[in-house]
């Protein structure tokens, strides 16, 4: 699958029209995605799909007042600019803060695979699971997704990249008399999925459930696997947000340089690691590797341009939009927890 934004000149037309109609500054964020999911249900191939989405978001400032409009598909620039200007009149003035830069096309990341390969991977997952547990019912989803992102503004910034990711999700349902068990796992990678690893995770969970055990009442230790512990990190993400620091809603607002949690925890983000890497945020600020908690010591809060300006430290490259129709807000990506030494088996 090869993608290109549909109207290569739409972004430039929007910027030119915005300035022509009196905007002091303007920014366009474009995103195009195409996905090919493959679905298996009850151990059989059920459905093939191809879906695509094209979105364009214009943000401009008139008399310092911001206006944001998003449109999908191939659109005419005139109505978008007119609507953004009309909406700006409803907002309060704010400092105009957009990223200055030059034109840069970042290297494409990842390689697409054919739908036939997705089908083969899905069937292999089911065959491997049922060769050990023939009575289980499996559901599998395999997907190849290609996304192209471009941001351009009136201060000379024009950067873009394409990202191709592969994802696989598998679940198995096991019914034994009155007992019902459902286990699942998944992975997202670039270039190639590790089907054997995905299958092994399902088989491990089924093996753990082969024998039912009685549990005595009382206080018992609980071990969180990596998958379960992932649900806990959201609390830390909220506490590390520069926006929450400004709102005084972070319990760590005054904790920089202090030991806030266990020294066993080091938390960072790495823009080059894994399938969720990205070269710049949704404001065009380059991303970077940052350490927020170093052996339990709070070292940094993450910020977008607006929050970073108010805190005095500038953007950390964490200005992302929850959706095209939203303004940038501080958000973590590629959050990593440094691994410890002990094994779950010890």
Secondary structure, DSSP 4 states (H G I P E B T S, - for coil): -----S-TTHHHHHHHHHHHTT-SEEEEEEEEEEEEEEEEETTEEEEE--EEEEEEEEEEEETTEEEEEEEESS--HHHHHHHHHHHHTTS-B---------EEEPPPB-----HHHHHHHHHHHHHHHHHH-TT-EEEEEEEEEEEEEEEEETTS-EEEEEEEEEEEEEEEEEEETTEEEEEEEEEEESS---HHHHHHHHHHHHHHTSS-----SS-------HHHHGGGHHHHHHHTBHHHHHHT-STTTT-TTSB-S-TT--EEE-TTSSTT--SB-TTSPBP--EEEEETTEE---B--HHHHHHHTS---S-EE-SSTTS--EE---SEEE---S--TT-
